């Protein structure tokens, strides 16, 4: 409120309009997050066995208003992606004789899918292509990173904080490893088979002040498959881990003729990294 009261004293109208716009965006984001939290609390009471009439009595609303809030407003799982405008960082690479950065078709399709998810959750989203050598800025809120450690080596260093799942490289190239079981997941994409594996997890920011969502296939199809898995399981994942750290590996199969995703499923359990936010 202090910022709003002081805004009227700003002499430059252009500056006043700019500051007002920033404050409007901040307050709208806060209202959306508070609305999401209210809906989640109402749903928790409902799933706990309370009737809508009882909930209305408890929170001082009419039953009709409770019913309206339970069927509208930001969905609770929205916070799984972020509390405000999202930034999706895409690992880019330079192609010979082309000055602009390039991203794969699968990476672009992954971003478009995330954009559709975000739009359904009333979240704005923007993309950012990270140039070689992949030094993506991780210390910022509402961040989603797409791309394997092969093109984002700095993220690969942060990925070492996951003591169970991660990427490794060897004579057969990059692969995913479950250190708890010793299982190795090698992509057969190079063998002409339309299959891939991918990592989905929430990792800590280097500054220790939050986390970011990380999605990466061994190859491009794996990244797209993982995003499609997220699209279909966002609510379930949020119920399982909320906004805490976790990781899992998924396997996806694409049609050889159509190129369409046919199946996508976890090949590891969902690991919760308890005690780490």
HELIX and SHEET records of a PDB file:
HELIX    1   1 UNK A    2  UNK A    7  1                                   6    
HELIX    2   2 UNK A   13  UNK A   47  1                                  35    
HELIX    3   3 UNK A   52  UNK A   59  1                                   8    
HELIX    4   4 UNK A   63  UNK A   71  1                                   9    
HELIX    5   5 UNK A   76  UNK A   80  5                                   5    
HELIX    6   6 UNK A  105  UNK A  120  1                                  16    
HELIX    7   7 UNK A  153  UNK A  159  1                                   7    
HELIX    8   8 UNK A  189  UNK A  191  5                                   3    
HELIX    9   9 UNK A  220  UNK A  241  1                                  22    
SHEET    1   A 7 UNK A 125  UNK A 130  0                                        
SHEET    2   A 7 UNK A  86  UNK A  91  1                                        
SHEET    3   A 7 UNK A 143  UNK A 146  1                                        
SHEET    4   A 7 UNK A 211  UNK A 217  1                                        
SHEET    5   A 7 UNK A 195  UNK A 204 -1                                        
SHEET    6   A 7 UNK A 246  UNK A 254 -1                                        
SHEET    7   A 7 UNK A 261  UNK A 266 -1                                        
SHEET    1   B 7 UNK A 125  UNK A 130  0                                        
SHEET    2   B 7 UNK A  86  UNK A  91  1                                        
SHEET    3   B 7 UNK A 143  UNK A 146  1                                        
SHEET    4   B 7 UNK A 211  UNK A 217  1                                        
SHEET    5   B 7 UNK A 195  UNK A 204 -1                                        
SHEET    6   B 7 UNK A 246  UNK A 254 -1                                        
SHEET    7   B 7 UNK A 271  UNK A 272 -1                                        
SHEET    1   C 2 UNK A  93  UNK A  94  0                                        
SHEET    2   C 2 UNK A 101  UNK A 102 -1                                        
SHEET    1   D 3 UNK A 165  UNK A 170  0                                        
SHEET    2   D 3 UNK A 173  UNK A 178 -1                                        
SHEET    3   D 3 UNK A 183  UNK A 186 -1                                        
END                                                                             
